[in-house]
């Protein structure tokens, strides 16, 4: 048998061993690892497991909750600072009558929270659609907002249900005066005084408002 084939086989085996050794050396120094079905992945930036993601999210939520417990105390509300309003709200909670809603509305009006005043006047009207104080109070809120048409509508209901109530007639006068209807406003003030001569506020409005010739018919 010729020695040439054996020498060739031996040389081939030696070459293969050298290649494998080189691969092993390269693998030990490479920054990448190979996963079946995937491309190379940087060994220094392996993806975080799903379990670790859950742990991170849980820790984040716990941190937020912990910070929330250390937030500064909320600034006190007007309901907590004003004794009269607080008492009116407490009475309303015990007995939600039209009168209780009106008391709360008037206190909100006093402290300048007009939307809440409007809401409580409206709640009173749901319970008692003929309540003069609620119609009159809501008309004054409309007047404050400059919505003359709605104000007139509500105050005329107050006058309809309370024709003997000077405050409703006085409110009509203030709305008309705001609308520039001087003569009509002064007439409303005069009617309020006729209903109740002791109504000093209506008398004061009547005497204060003077309508010149240029104002007539406005």
Buried (B, 14 or more C-beta within 10 A) or exposed (E): EEEEEEEEEEEEEEEEEEEEEEEEEEEEEEEEEEEEEEEEBEEEEEEEEEEEEEEEEEEEEEEEEEEEEEEEEEEEEBBEEBEEBBEBBEBBEEEBBBBBBBBBBBBBBEBEBBEBBBBBBBBBBEBBEEBBBBBBBBBBBBBBEEBBEBBBBBBBBBBEBBEEBBBBBBBBBBBBBBBEBBBBBBBBBBBBBEBBEEBEBBBEBBEEBEBEEEBEEE
